[in-house]
C-alpha cells in the first residue's frame, strides 16, 4: 500500500492570538505585546521563506 503525502495528518494551525481587553493593560504591557507579536510574525515569515526556497529548489530539480 502506497503512502500518499496528501493523506497524512496535518497539524492544526498555530495558536490563535488571544484577544485581551486592552483597557486593563498599561502602555508598556501593550507595547510588549506588540513587540512579541511582531517577533512571531517575523519568525513565521522566515519559515515561509525557507519552505518556499526548498519548494523552488525541488521544482527546479524535478523540471529538468
C-alpha positions as CSV (number, residue, x, y, z in Angstrom):
1,X,0.0,0.0,0.0
2,X,1.5,3.3,-1.1
3,X,1.6,6.2,1.3
4,X,0.1,9.3,-0.1
5,X,1.5,12.5,1.3
6,X,-1.9,14.2,0.9
7,X,-3.4,11.6,3.2
8,X,-1.1,12.2,6.1
9,X,-2.5,14.0,9.1
10,X,-1.5,17.7,9.3
11,X,-1.0,19.6,12.5
12,X,-3.6,22.2,13.3
13,X,-2.9,25.8,12.6
14,X,-0.8,27.7,15.1
15,X,-2.4,29.1,18.2
16,X,-4.7,31.9,17.6
17,X,-3.8,35.3,19.1
18,X,-5.7,35.8,22.3
19,X,-7.9,38.9,22.3
20,X,-7.4,40.7,25.6
21,X,-9.3,43.6,26.9
22,X,-6.6,46.2,26.4
23,X,-8.2,48.8,28.7
24,X,-6.7,47.0,31.7
25,X,-3.2,46.9,30.3
26,X,-0.5,49.6,30.7
27,X,1.1,51.3,27.7
28,X,4.3,49.3,28.4
29,X,2.3,46.0,28.5
30,X,0.6,46.8,25.2
31,X,4.0,47.7,23.6
32,X,5.5,44.4,24.9
33,X,2.5,42.6,23.4
34,X,3.1,44.3,20.0
35,X,6.8,43.5,20.1
36,X,6.1,39.9,20.9
37,X,3.5,39.7,18.0
38,X,6.0,41.3,15.6
39,X,8.7,38.8,16.6
40,X,6.3,35.9,16.0
41,X,5.3,37.4,12.6
42,X,9.0,37.6,11.6
43,X,9.6,34.0,12.7
44,X,6.6,32.9,10.6
45,X,7.8,34.9,7.6
46,X,11.2,33.3,7.9
47,X,9.7,29.8,8.0
48,X,7.6,30.6,4.9
49,X,10.7,31.9,3.0
50,X,12.6,28.8,3.9
51,X,9.8,26.5,2.8
52,X,9.4,28.4,-0.5
53,X,13.1,28.2,-1.2
54,X,13.0,24.4,-0.6
55,X,10.0,24.0,-2.8
56,X,11.5,26.2,-5.6
57,X,14.7,24.2,-5.4
58,X,12.8,20.9,-5.7
59,X,10.7,22.3,-8.6
60,X,13.8,23.4,-10.4
61,X,15.5,20.0,-9.8
62,X,12.5,17.9,-11.0
63,X,11.7,20.1,-14.0
64,X,15.0,19.3,-15.7
